Every structure is written in structure tokens, then in C-alpha cells.
Amino acid sequence: MNSSLYKIFINSALALLIGAMPVYSLELDMSVDEEIRKNYNPSKLELDALPPLPEIKNTAPSATVTTPPAIPLNETKPVTTTTSAPPKTVPTTDYSKTTGRVKKDLPNTSTKDNFAAIKVKKGTKFMVKSQTAVSDYSRAGAGLTFVSLEPVTKRYITIPAGTVFKGVVVESHRPQPTGNGGLIVIKADKMIYNGSTHSIDAKITKAGGKKIFFNNIKGKRQYWKGVAAQIDKGENFYQKSRRASKKLADNPVGVIISPIPTVAGVVVYAVNLVGSPLFSIHYKGGHISLPAGTLYQIKLLEDLYIY
């Protein structure tokens, strides 16, 4: 027998043996189908045959929920729509409490928009003429009025001549016994432009044609003048003593005492020369007085915003 046919025969025999084993046999249980046919009529729909669902009671004592009976598929239930009126008031929520934001106090700012303001940069100078007399007798807080003499043109704005500026005396004192002169410190604090008053921060840089440093208008310091005056006093006394000695020398009797006045003049002159720095401490300085019509120069220390 051919070997290939022998293999085919052996494989077929094994396949029949395996198929005949009880493990691989299939048996269909049709008893379930019979029970279903006895209890239910397959010609009717399943929903028509099922009994209604029982009522379900809620565990809460205040309300009960009932389920409506099943509706057959062949019946239609009208659809009703209900609309509820919108609430009269809308509830609001305070988000500042929920988000934990902190309210901060902002610095006082103008109610007008700063972006619409025209800026006049600090350092701008105005030549003005005073309409108020001031001196070292003026008290702190006294007011002054100035009028500009020349127009000042900046970007987008021209401040015309005749613009009114207001000032105030910040500090003043009379001449002091230490040789210092009188003092006046003036500050410009307001400008009136187009009927509106604008606050400014400005100082005086010139007064009466003279430059002012540190905004201090000072009277002349008389210390060195006092030193020269003390020396002049000693020299004058020495000259008088020399003339007296000369007169005594012309007299035969007075020639003996003629050197005495000269010696006294030399001593007094030396004392005044050496002690003049000390003696001049109590020499008062000069007064300062600026009448109405005096020319000043005002310089802005901070930017000025005009709306």
C-alpha cells in the first residue's frame, strides 16, 4: 500500500474516533422554549402582555412618587409644554468674598483722564513780574502774585504772556548779628490757565536780575565789611595819635610826652587789626526788600499736567 494513502486512512480514523466521544457531542435543551410558549402568546406584543409596575413609595414622609401605568405603543399621548415666567430679580453673588481679593486704597488721583492731559515738562522756565512787594519782614505764608511776560510754547500747548502765577513765602528772617543778611524763600505753587487753577511745584531762580541759589533770596552778608570797618577804626585812631604827637613835638615842653599818643595809636590799631574777625561777629547783615514790579524767573520742579 502506498504510504500516502496509509496516512490518509489513519487521519480519517482518528477524526471519526474523536467525533464519537461524548465530550464533543452537542445536545440542545428545548425545554425552555416550551415553557415560554405556555406562558406567553408570541402573536401579541410583549408590552401588552406584561403586568403594570408596582407603586414605589419614597422613604421621605412628606412626598410619594407614583409611576403611571404603561402606555401601549398603539396609543399616543398628547404632548404639553409648560413655560415658567422668568424671575423678577436676578440673584447676585459677591465675588469679592468668594475669590479672596483684597481691596486696596489707591492714591488720590484726578477725576479726569491723565492720558488726555497735556504735559509741560519739569525744568520749564517762566519770566514773570511780581505784583506784590516782599521783604525780610514778610511772614511765612504770605501770598504773592506774578504775571508772565513772555509766551512759553511747548508741544500741543502755548502758555501766553499775561498768565497769572501764585506764590507763597516759605521762610524769612531779618539780618542776624552773626553777619548774615535778611532771607526770603519764595515758592510758586499755582498757575491760572484758561480760567482753571493748576497746582505746580516751582522755585525762584532769578530775582531782580540776580541768580538765586537754593531758592534763597539773601541780603548782603556784612561780616567782611565789619572786619574792614574794625581795621579802619584802628587806623583812624592811629592817624589821630600821630597828629597829636606831632603837635606836642613842636612845643619844647610837650616834646617829652609826644611819643605817648603815637604808642597808644599803635596799640589800638594792632588790637583792632588782630581782633577784627571776632569783633565783626556781631555786625548785622543787610536787609532784603523786593518791591512790586521786580522781575523773577520761575522754574518747574515737577511735570505740570494741563487738561
C-alpha positions in Angstrom: 0.0 0.0 0.0 1.2 3.4 -0.8 2.4 5.4 2.2 0.4 8.5 1.4 -2.9 6.5 1.3 -1.9 4.9 4.6 -1.6 8.3 6.2 -4.9 9.5 4.9 -6.6 6.4 6.3 -5.1 6.8 9.7 -6.1 10.5 9.9 -9.7 9.7 8.9 -9.9 7.0 11.6 -8.7 9.4 14.3 -11.1 12.1 13.2 -14.1 9.7 13.5 -12.9 8.4 16.8 -12.7 12.0 18.3 -16.1 13.0 16.9 -17.7 10.0 18.5 -16.5 10.9 22.0 -19.3 12.2 24.5 -17.2 15.3 25.3 -17.6 16.7 21.8 -21.3 15.8 21.4 -23.9 18.6 21.4 -27.3 18.3 22.8 -29.8 21.2 22.6 -32.2 21.7 25.5 -35.6 22.8 24.0 -37.5 22.7 27.3 -37.0 26.5 27.9 -38.7 27.3 24.7 -41.7 25.1 25.6 -42.2 26.9 28.9 -42.1 30.3 27.2 -44.8 29.3 24.7 -47.1 28.1 27.5 -47.0 31.4 29.5 -46.8 34.0 26.7 -48.6 34.3 23.3 -46.0 35.2 20.7 -48.6 36.7 18.5 -49.0 39.7 20.9 -46.5 42.3 21.7 -44.5 41.9 24.8 -45.6 45.2 26.3 -49.3 44.3 26.1 -48.7 41.1 28.0 -46.6 42.4 30.8 -48.4 43.4 34.1 -48.2 47.0 35.3 -45.3 48.0 37.5 -46.0 48.3 41.2 -46.0 51.7 43.0 -42.8 52.9 44.6 -43.0 54.8 47.8 -40.4 57.4 48.8 -38.7 56.9 52.1 -39.3 60.7 52.9 -42.6 61.2 54.8 -43.5 64.4 53.0 -43.9 63.2 49.4 -44.7 60.0 47.5 -43.8 59.2 43.9 -46.1 57.1 41.7 -45.3 55.6 38.4 -48.0 56.0 35.7 -49.2 52.8 34.0 -47.6 51.6 30.9 -48.9 53.1 27.7 -49.5 50.8 24.8 -47.5 51.5 21.7 -50.5 51.9 19.5 -51.8 54.8 21.7 -50.4 58.3 21.6 -50.3 60.7 24.5 -50.7 64.5 23.8 -47.5 66.4 24.5 -48.0 69.5 26.6 -45.4 72.2 27.1 -45.2 74.5 30.1 -43.3 77.7 30.3 -42.3 79.3 33.5 -42.1 83.1 33.9 -38.5 84.4 34.4 -37.7 85.5 38.0 -38.3 89.1 38.8 -34.9 89.6 40.2 -31.6 88.0 39.3 -29.6 86.7 42.2 -26.2 88.4 42.6 -23.0 86.9 44.0 -20.4 88.9 45.9 -17.3 87.6 44.1 -15.0 89.7 46.3 -15.7 87.3 49.1 -15.5 84.1 47.1 -12.3 84.9 45.3 -10.5 86.3 48.3 -9.5 89.6 46.7 -8.1 92.3 48.9 -9.4 95.9 48.4 -6.5 98.3 48.4 -6.7 102.1 48.9 -5.4 103.7 45.8 -3.7 107.1 46.0 -5.8 110.2 45.3 -5.9 110.8 41.6 -7.6 113.4 39.4 -11.1 112.5 38.2 -10.0 113.5 34.7 -8.2 111.2 32.4 -4.5 111.7 32.7 -4.0 110.4 29.2 -5.9 113.3 27.8 -3.7 115.8 29.7 -1.0 118.0 28.1 2.3 117.7 29.9 4.6 120.6 30.5 7.9 119.0 31.4 9.8 119.9 34.6 12.6 122.5 34.0 10.4 124.8 32.0 11.1 128.4 32.9 8.7 131.4 33.0 9.8 135.1 33.1 7.3 136.9 35.4 6.9 140.3 37.1 5.7 140.5 40.7 2.6 142.5 41.6 3.4 142.2 45.4 6.2 143.8 47.4 8.1 141.4 49.7 10.9 141.8 52.2 12.7 140.0 55.0 9.9 141.5 57.2 7.3 139.3 55.4 6.0 136.4 57.4 5.9 132.8 56.3 2.7 132.0 54.5 2.3 135.5 52.9 1.0 135.3 49.3 2.4 136.8 46.1 1.1 137.3 42.6 3.1 137.2 39.4 2.3 137.8 35.7 4.2 136.2 32.9 5.9 138.5 30.4 6.6 136.1 27.6 4.7 133.2 26.0 6.1 129.7 26.5 5.5 127.3 23.7 5.6 123.5 24.3 4.2 120.5 22.4 0.5 120.9 21.8 0.2 124.0 24.0 1.3 127.6 24.3 1.1 129.4 27.7 0.6 133.0 26.7 2.0 136.1 28.2 -0.1 137.5 31.0 -0.7 134.1 32.6 -1.1 134.6 36.4 1.1 132.7 38.8 0.7 132.5 42.6 3.4 132.1 45.2 3.9 131.9 48.9 6.7 133.0 51.3 8.0 129.7 52.8 10.6 131.2 55.1 12.0 134.6 56.1 14.2 136.3 58.7 15.8 139.7 59.3 19.5 140.4 59.3 21.2 138.4 62.1 24.0 139.5 64.4 26.3 136.9 63.0 26.8 138.9 59.9 24.1 137.1 57.8 21.7 139.3 55.8 18.0 139.0 55.6 16.4 135.9 54.0 13.3 135.3 51.8 12.4 131.9 50.4 9.5 132.0 47.8 7.8 129.1 46.2 5.4 129.2 43.2 2.5 126.8 43.8 -0.3 127.7 41.4 -0.9 128.7 37.8 -4.1 130.1 36.4 -4.6 129.0 32.7 -7.8 129.5 30.8 -9.8 130.2 33.9 -8.6 127.0 35.7 -6.2 126.9 38.6 -3.4 124.2 38.3 -1.1 123.3 41.2 2.6 123.5 40.4 5.8 122.8 42.2 8.3 125.5 41.2 11.1 127.6 42.7 12.6 131.1 42.0 15.9 131.0 40.1 16.2 134.8 39.4 15.1 137.8 41.4 15.9 141.4 40.4 18.2 140.3 37.6 20.4 138.2 40.0 20.7 134.4 40.1 19.2 132.7 43.2 20.8 129.6 44.5 18.8 127.0 46.6 15.8 129.3 46.3 17.2 131.6 49.0 17.0 135.3 48.3 19.5 136.8 50.7 20.6 140.2 51.8 24.2 141.1 51.7 26.5 139.4 54.2 28.2 142.2 56.2 30.8 140.1 58.0 33.8 141.0 55.9 32.6 144.6 55.8 32.6 144.6 59.5 36.1 143.3 59.6 37.2 146.1 57.3 35.3 148.6 59.4 37.1 147.4 62.6 40.5 147.8 60.9 39.6 151.2 59.6 38.7 152.3 63.1 42.1 151.2 64.4 43.8 153.0 61.5 41.9 156.2 62.1 42.8 156.2 65.8 46.5 155.7 64.9 46.4 158.7 62.5 44.9 160.9 65.2 47.5 159.8 67.6 50.3 160.7 65.1 48.9 164.2 64.7 48.7 164.7 68.4 52.3 163.6 68.8 53.4 166.0 66.1 51.8 168.9 67.8 53.4 168.0 71.1 56.8 167.8 69.5 56.5 171.4 68.3 56.3 172.5 71.9 59.5 172.4 73.9 57.6 171.3 76.9 55.5 168.7 75.2 58.3 167.2 73.3 58.9 164.9 76.2 55.5 163.3 76.1 55.0 163.5 72.4 55.7 159.8 71.8 52.9 158.7 74.1 50.0 159.4 71.7 51.8 157.5 68.9 52.4 154.5 71.1 48.7 154.4 72.1 47.7 154.7 68.5 49.9 151.8 67.5 48.4 149.6 70.3 44.8 150.4 69.4 45.5 149.8 65.7 47.1 146.4 66.5 44.2 145.4 68.7 41.6 146.3 66.0 43.6 144.5 63.3 44.0 141.3 65.2 40.6 141.3 66.8 38.6 142.4 63.8 37.3 138.8 62.9 36.0 138.4 66.4 34.6 142.0 66.7 32.7 141.6 63.4 30.6 138.6 64.5 28.0 141.0 66.0 28.0 143.1 62.9 24.5 142.6 61.3 24.0 141.9 57.6 22.0 143.8 55.1 18.2 143.9 54.6 16.5 142.5 51.6 13.5 144.2 50.0 11.9 143.4 46.6 9.2 146.0 45.6 6.3 145.3 43.3 7.4 145.2 39.6 10.5 143.1 40.4 11.4 140.6 37.7 11.6 136.9 38.7 12.2 133.6 36.9 10.1 130.6 37.9 11.3 127.1 37.1 9.2 124.0 37.3 10.5 121.2 39.6 7.9 118.7 38.6 5.9 118.0 35.4 2.7 120.1 35.0 -0.4 118.5 33.5 -3.0 120.7 31.9 -6.4 119.4 31.0 
